[in-house]
C-alpha cells in the first residue's frame, strides 16, 4: 500500500479554478470509471470540476452514475487545470484541449510527464486504484456508493474481473474497501458484460471467421473490417474486448486485433500477451505504447496486407529478441 504523500492531493485541495478531467478517446471502463470517480469526489469537495471525453459515453458504460454530465470534447473552453486519466499523455484524448496546468494520472509504462503532480505507477492494477489512493489520502469517508461503483468498475474491468496478472492481494484489498462503500460486484458485471446487442453477437461471428494463427501458433489475430460494422449495425465501440478471443487459444503467446479505420486512413491495433512476451515493445516500435500484457498502436498503410506485414514484422522481432534473451 502507498505510504508517501501524493503531491496532486495538495494541489487539488488548494485549487480555486476550473478542473477538467479528460479520458482517452474511446474510453474503456478504467478511463471513464477513474475519471467519473475523481469528478464526483472533487465536486463533493466543492471544486469546479468537469469531465469530458471525445467519444462520449459508450453503451457498455452508461450504467455508471452521472454519465449524463460527461462533456463531449472539444468544447472550446479554457480550464485552469487539465487532468488526463488512464492515458500515456494528453495526445490520447484525441483532440486539442485548452488547459493551464497539465496533470497525468496513469498506470502505463513511459509516456509523457508534466511534472511533480503527475501520479504514474505502472505497478497499479488500474488507474482506478490510483484514484482510490488519492481519495484515501484526502478523505476516504467521502466515498459513497456512486464513487465506489465508478472506482470498482475501473478496477474490475482492467483486471478482466480479477483474472489478469495485475490481480493480486492489493487489488482485492481495494475491491473489498469499495464493496464496503457500496459497490456491487454482480451489478457491475451484469451491466458491463451482459447487455450486448444482437448486432454485437453477429459482429463477433464475422470477426471469428477471420481468426488466423501465425508463427507456429504462437500468434493469433483477428481482423475487423469497417464493413463488418455496417453489415451488423454496430460501431467501433463494439470492437472493445474482442482481442480476448484470439488470446484464449491454447499455445498462443501474442494476440492481436487489427481494426480498419478508413476515416482516419489507418489501422488500429490492440495487442495482448498471455505470459512472457512484452507487447508494449511491439507497439512502441510502431509508434504506440501500453503495458507488457496489453498495448496498442495505429498503423498507416495503403492496404490491409501492408498493415498486417508491418505488425507481424514487429511481433516477429520481439519473439526472436526474447528467444535469444532466454537462451
Ligand atoms: Mn487502465
Boltz pocket constraint, residues with backbone or C-beta under 6 A from the ligand:
constraints:
  - pocket:
      binder: B
      contacts: [[A, 30], [A, 31], [A, 86], [A, 107], [A, 125], [A, 126], [A, 127], [A, 158]]
      max_distance: 6.0
